[in-house]
Amino acid sequence: MARGSQTRHRALVREATSALDQFKYEVAREMGIQVPEDDYWGDLPARECGAVGGHMVRKMIQMAEENLAGRTGAPGRRSR
């Protein structure tokens, strides 16, 4: 068994935990998925939970790209 499979995924920045949780609910609502009121997602099909996570990742990548594109002179960027 892989070593990491027994641990829960945790936010690298503790202060971001509540923001990520709120983001999860926003994405689920956008997708039309009924959000569990008791915060127990175990009754939802794995396909729906995975879709929420996938959309979260896509949106975070998009936000990071927009953030990087808005910066001028960011480290690692070459001027052409």
C-alpha angles and dihedrals in degrees: 000000000000115000096232095050092080097055128076120243110256131190112256089221110049093205089062095060097090092043091052091048091051089047090054091056092047092052092047091052091048088054092050094246115149105243113223111244094210092052091242107133094177093099092059119089115259089239091062094044090049091049091054091051092047093051090047090055092048092051093047091051090049091050091049092049091049090048092051093045090053093055122088121209094010115171113273095022119122124211114228 
